[in-house]
Amino acid sequence: MQTWIEELSQKRLAQRSNVYLLETFDFKRLAQFKEIVKKQNGNLKKLFGANPKAVYDYNLQRSKIVNLTNDQPLESMNPIVELDTFLTANGNMVLIDYVFMEEHARMIVDYLAAWSQDERLHKNKSTVLVFTSDANLFPETLRRLCYTITICPSTEEERRAFLQELADEIQAKFATINQEIKIDVTEEVVQASSGLDLHSIETASIEAFYQNRTFAVSAYTEHKIKILQTYDLTYTEPKIGFNEVGGYKMFKEYIRKKVILPIRDPEKAKYYGVSLPRGIIFFGPPGTGKTYFAEALAFELGLPMIKLNSSDLLRGVVGESERRVKQITRLIESLSPVLIFIDEIDAMGSDRGKEISTDSGVSRRIKNQLLEWLGDRNRRSFPVGATNLLESMDTAFIRTGRFDEVVIVLPPDEEARFEILKIHSSVRRKMPLKGSTKDHEKIWRELAKDTYLWTGAELEKLAIDAGRVAMENDTKFIGMDQFREAMKSTQINEKARQDMIRHHFDVMNSIENVNKQFLMEAFNDFDKHTSSKDGDSGRISALIENIQNK
């Protein structure tokens, strides 16, 4: 893998530009380059085709210039004008750090534009390196004149060498006080630190050592979680699988075949010429357990899960949202393989053609960024979207290659309602139910019949409310009376829900990459296992017959 310094050297030798924008959040990358300058004692001809007469470091925040070849500071009333003189008069190199705000970029943008096109810099091979958190802080016109290098957080080789250097340094320090410390840099540690930049690796390693006297794998995961929290993302290690999600046997079997099997056995998929799935969208009414299914899918795949809300992703002022999206998608990929759960994905993927733009085209540019990320062939994250407004999404988001599957999540059928009630009152919560196991099953079975078209969320609330009724009345055990009392607080409009199911079918039927056979099988299976509270199972049958005859 080509390092960022190798790429920089290659592009400078080819005279790609006089100015290079180096994207990184890692301050150690600047220190890394300064170390190269010192080690080479200014002899950079091999890297850049010429030896600069001097290498100057301009710190924007302090407005200070230092000559790195002799570590001498230069006093100047106007540093940027001084640098202009250095670059145009002699073959020099200038490092500018650190641009992380638009006001920093505005301070130097005119000079960068001039330097990028200046024949004198080209002739004497003067070079300008700008360390920045995001090249998009600069105008697009300037970015076209410069060359941008996105520095990856860390390569496997870098992490292995860097961790060993840290271990050796710590061991040497303890040796000076006659304490023998042994730190093993295992392959597990090298892999666990994947996705972290060098500064974060150093921080996590030192914290791990002082807590455990070793480089613990868990320390790097914890550090990643802290980074994600700064972006309002939630990183979890899923604890529930499909066995803990009640009912939905046909749905789960479909997901196992289409998603889990090829991802968990890529060699088998390759043998049969089957491409690995790129993503899936769960479409269904609110409360039908789409979030639970996403977490269970992550568990079945053996992947951690990052939860992302579309509204959080898109919030912010002009410019800020674009940088936020770029930073978040970059971070997600650095942590992959990972399942990324995108709640309310319709907000992220709304139809660009129907938008009335009031933000100078920012929304459109953000959505184009997201489309580019989702369509990237090298993407290693597995996105799972959840929505109840699929019809409002831009069809570009739900094409094969971004999301291969769109699957409907219906309200639970009678068997699923039985399983959900059982799980929420005896598995996840050890509620003091009245009677024997057979009595409990009788209660759940009767309640399942009487909760026609209830969602999983409403059934979970029913179990909780039954416990609350028992607690408020100081009843030792929870029985049917408590469940009946709890049911009074929830009223279901059956016709509205049937209309909603019909609408969901129509939406699904209009989308190209929907498995129409599975769609009909899912509705038929729902009918087979569904009964209403009046014992009339024909209502859904009539609904499906109406749908099939359309």
N, C-alpha and C positions, 0 to 999 in steps of 0.2 A: 504493500500500500504506500502510495506517494505521500510524504509528509508535506505539511504546509510550507516549510522552508524550501523543500525541493521544488514545489510548484512555483513559489516566488522566484527562486533562482532561474528556473526554466523560462518563465515569462519575462523576467528582466533581461536575460541573455538574448531573448528574441525581440527585445525592444518593444514589448506589447504596449507599454505606457510608461510615463515618468512617475505616475502616482498610483499607489496601490492601497486599497481599503482592506484592512485585515479585520474580519469580523470575529470577535471572541468576547466571552464574558470572563475569561480567565486572565487575571493580571500576571500570572506566572508565564504566560506566553511572551509578554513584553520582557520580563526578566530573562526568559530563555534566549531571546534574540540578543539582548544586551550582553549576556554571557558569551555568546558566539563572537560578538565584536571584540570583547576583551581577550578571549582565548586566541583569536586570530591576530590580535594586536593591530587591528585595523586592516589587515591583509585579507580583503574580501574579493579579490580578483576572480578566484575560482568560482565563487558563488554568483557574482554579478558582472563579471567581465571587465571590471576596472577597480582599482583601489581608490576609494574616496580619500581626499586629502584630510577630511575630518568627518566624524559621525556625531551629529548633534541630536540631543533629546530635548524636545520642547514639551514641557508639562503644562497643559492648558489651564488646569485648575490653579496652579501656583504662578502661572505666567513666567516660568523660569526656563532658561536654556543651559544645558550642561554639555560640554564637549566630552563624549564618552571615551575618546582615544586617550585623554589624559585626566579625566574626571574633574576638569576645571569648570566652574560655573562662569557664565558670561553675563555681565551686567548690561541691561539694555532697557531703554525707555519704551521701545516699541519692538518687542521680540519678533513679531511676524514679518515686519519690514526688514529686520536684521537677517532673518532666515532667507528672505527673498534675495538679499545681496549675496549670501553664502552660496545659494544654489545657482544663481545665474553667472556669478563671477568665476567660480571654481567647481570642480567635480566633487561635490560633497553629498553626503547622505543625511536626511533629516527624518527622525522619528517623531511623530506627533501623538501624544496620548493625554487623556483618554477621552474619546468622544462618546458620551452616553446620553446627551440631551440635545435637543434641536438647537438651543442657543449656542452650544459648543460648535455645532456644524455651521451655523450662520457666521460665526466669527472667522472661519477660514475658507468658506466655500469659494469665494471669488479668487483667492490666491491658488487654491487647488486647481480650479478651472484654468487659470493662466499657466500654472506650472505644467499641467498635463499636456499643453499644446506648445510649450516654449521650445523652440529649436535649439536654444543655447543649452538647456538641460539635456536634450536629446544628444547633442554633440559631445558634451563633456561627461555624459552618463551620470548626471546627478539623479538621485532617487529620493522620493518622498514616500514614507510608510506611515499610514494613519491607522492606529489601533482604535477600533470602535465596537460598541456593543451591537450596532445594527447599521448596515450600509444604507438602509432606507431613511435614516436621519438626513441624508443628503438628497438633493433634488435628483430626479431621474436623468436630467440632462447631464449632470456632473458624473453620475455613475456610468454613463455611456463613454465618457472621456477617460475614466479610470479603469483599473482592473480590480475586481473584488475577489478575495479569497476567504471562504468560510472555513475557519479553523475548527476541526472536529474536537469534541471535548477531550478525547484521549484514545490512542490506539492500544491494542493489546500489548504490543511490544513496549510502548511507552510506560504503560501501567506497571508491567513486570519490572522494568528497570527502575522506575521511580520508587516503587514500593520497596525494592531491595535497598536502594540508597537511603530511604527513610529508616528502614530496619537497621542498617549498618550504622547510621548516625546515632540512633537511640542506644544501640548496644555499646558503641564507643563511649558515649557520655556516661553510661552507667559503669563502664570499666574504669573510668577515672576515679570513681569512689569505691572501687573494689567490689562491685556488685556484678555478678554474671547474669546477663539477661539473654535469652534465646528467643528470637522472633522468626517464625517460619513464614515465608511468603509462598503460600500454597496456590495451586491453580484455582481453587475455589475462591480465594481472596481476589485474585486477578480478575476472575469473571464477575464476582459480586460488585466490584468497583466499576464495572462497565457502565458507560453513560455519564460518569462524573468527570469533571475537568480536573486538572492537576491540583489546583488550589483546594477543591472539595475533597479530593483523595487524601491530601495532606491533613486537612482538618479532621476528616472522619478517622483516619489512621491514628492520629495522636490521641483523639478522644477515646478510641477503642483501646489503645494501649494503657492509658491511665485508668480506665475502668476495669480492664480484664488482663492486663500485662501481656496482651497479644493482639494481633490484628484479627478481630472477630468478624466473620462474614455478616452477622446481623447489623453491625455498626454501619455498613455501607448502605444497606436497605433503609435503615432509619434515617440516614442522611438524605437519601433520595426523597423520602416521604416529606421531610422538612422543606426541601426545595419545591416540591409539588405544591405544598400548602401556600407558598408565596404567590402561586399562580391561581389560587382558589381551586386546585385540583385535589381529589382525594384518592390516595393509593391504598388499596386493601389486598390482603391475601384472603381470597374467598374461603368461607368455612362450610358452605352448603353446596351439595351437588343435586342432581336431578332426583335422587331418592328423597330429599327433604322438600321437594316441591310437589305438592299434592296433585294427583290426577294428571290430566293432559298426556296420556300414554302415547297417543298417535303423534301429537306435536313433538314430544321428546324423541320419539323414534326417528322422525323425519330429520330433526336436527343432528341426531347421532350419525345418520347415514350421510347427510349432505355436508356437514361441517366438521364434526368431531373425528370421524374415521379418516378422512384424507389428511387432516392436520396432524393427528397423532401418529399416522403411519404414512409419511410422505413417500417412502420408497415404494409402497404398494400403489399409491396414487400415480407415481411416475411410471411404474410398470404398465398400468392400464391407460396411460396417456391422459390422466385426469389432472386438470389444473387445481392448485390449492385455492380454496375459497378466499375471497378478498374482504368480505364483510357481509353483514346481515342486518336487516331492519325488521323490528317487531312492530307491527301495526295493530292497534286494538284500542278499545274503549279505556278510559282512565280506570285504574284500580284492578286491572286484569293480571297483574303480576309480571309486567315486562321487565322491571328492575330485578325481581327475583330470578327470572329466567336468565338474564344477562350474567348475574353473579354465579348462578349454577353452571352456566356454560363455561365461564372462566375456570371454575373448579374442575369441570370435566376435562378441559384442555390442559390443566396444570399450569395456568398462567395467572399472574397477578392482574388486578383490575384497576384501571384509573377511571374515576367518575368525572365526567365533564358535563356541565350544563351549558347549552348553547347560548343562553342569554348572558351568562358570565363571560363567555368567550368573546362575544361581540360588543360588550359594553366599552365605553371610553370615548374620548374626544377624537377628532380627526387626527390621523397620524398614529395616535396611541394604540387604537384597536388593531391597526395593521401590524404594528410591531409586536403586539401581544400575541396575535395569531401565529406569526412567524416564530416567535420564541417558544410558544407552547407546542406547536407541531414539531419543532426541532427537539425539544426536550422529550416529548413522547417517543420519538424515533430513537433517541439516544438510550432510552430505557427499555426498548423492545428486545425480545418479543413480549408483548403485553396486550391484554384486551382493553380497548378504550371504549367505555360505555358513554354514549352521547345522548343524554336525556333531552327531550323536546327538540329533536333533530330538525323538525320542520322550521324552527326559527333560524337555524343555521343554513338550511338549504331551500329557503323560500324562492319562489319563481322570480328570477332576475328580470324577466321581461315584463312582469306585472308591477314592479316596484316603481313608486314615484320618488325619485331620488331628491333628498333635501340635504345631502351631506357631501356634495361635490364628487359623487361617484365612489365614495369610500366603501359603501356596502357592496357594490358590484366588485370592487377590487378585492375585498376580503373574501367574497364567495369564490372568486377566481383563484385566490390563494389556496382555499380549502379544496377546490376541485383538483388543482395541481397536486396537492399533497395526497389526496385520496387516490388519484390516478397514477401516482408514481410507482413504477414497477419494482423499485427497490424498497418500497414501504414494507416494514416488518411488523407493524402494529396491526391488530385485528379489530376494526371498528364494529360496534354493535349499536345501532340507533334505535330509539324508541319514540313513537309518535302516535297521536290519535288524529292527526291532520295531514295524512299522506298526500291528499289531493292538492295541498298548497305548496308542495315541494317541486322544485325545478327538476325536470326529468333527467337532466345531466347528472344529478347526484345519485340517481337510483339506476344508473346503467351498469351492465355487467363490466367488471373491471374495477368498479368502485365498491358497489354493493351487489354481490351476485344473487342474493336471495332477499325477497320481501315476503315475510310470513305473517299471516293473520293470527292474532291472539284473541280468541273469543272468550266471553264469560265462561266460567267453569260449568261443565255439565254436572249431572247429579252425582256421578261417581267421583268426579274431581271435588265437588263440594263436600262430600263425605270425607275424603282424604284431607282436605284443607282444614276442616273443623277438627279432625283428629290430631293433625300436626300442631295446630295452634292451641289446643287445650290439653294435650298430653305429651307432646314431644318437645316443642320449643318452650312451652310453659307446663310445668308439672302442677296442673290445677287439681285441687282436691275434689274430684268428681264423685258423685254419689253412686254407690253400688259396685258391682263387679265389672270386669272388662266387657262382658256380654251386655250388661246394662248400658255401659258407655257407648258401645257400638249401636245399640238400639236408639239412643238419643241422637247420635250423629246421623244415623240413617233417616230418622224422622225429620230432623232439621234440614237435611239435604233435600228432601222432597218439598219442604215448605219454603225453600229459599231460591225459588225459580228466578233465574237471571241475575242473582246477586253476584257481585264481583268478589275476587279473592280478598281485596282490601276490606270490603264490607263484612265478609265472613270472619276475618281476623278481628275486626272491631266487635263483632257479635260475641266472640269468645271472651274478649277483654271486658266487655260490658256486663256479661253474665257474672264474671268474677267480681266486678264492682258492685253489682246488685247484692250478691251474697255477702260481701264485706260490709256494705252499708246496713244490712239487716242482721249482721252478726250470725249468719247461717254457716254452720260448720262445713257442709258439703254443697257442691254445686250440682243441681239436677235440672230436669226439664223445666220446672217452674221458673228458675232463674233465667234460663235461656229464653223462655217465652216472654218474660218481663222485659228482657233486654231487646227483643225483636221489635217492641213497640216504638222504639226510637228511630227505626229505619223504615221508610215507606218507599216501595219500588213502583215506578210507573212502567208497567210491562209494555204497553203500546209504544212508548217513547224508546224503550230499549230495543224492541223488535225493529222499529224504524231505523235505529242506529245500526243494528246488525245488517239490515238490508243495504244501508248506505255504505257500510264498510265493504260489503261484497261487491257492490257496483264499482267502488274505487279500485279494489284489487283486480277486478275483471278488466279494467281499462289499462292496466300497466303491463308492459311487454314482458319483463323478466320475472313474471309470477308463474309458478307452477300451477296451471289451471286445474290439472287433475287432482293435485293435493288439495287445492282450494275447495273443490266440490266434495272430496272425501272428508275433509275437515268438517264441513257443514253437515254432511250426512251422519258422520260419527257423533257430532254434537246433538243432532236430532235423536239418534239411537239411544243415547244415554241421558236424555233430558226429559223431565216431567215437570208440569206446572204444579202450583200449590193446590189447584183444584183437581189434580189427577188427570188432566187432559193433556196428553203428550202430543196431541195433534196440532198445537199452535205453531210449533217450530216446523213441523212437517208441512203445514200449509204455507209457511213463510218460504221454505226451501222450494216447494213446488212452484210458488209464484216466481222465485228467482230463476229457476231452471227454464220456465216458460217465457222468460223475457226475450 
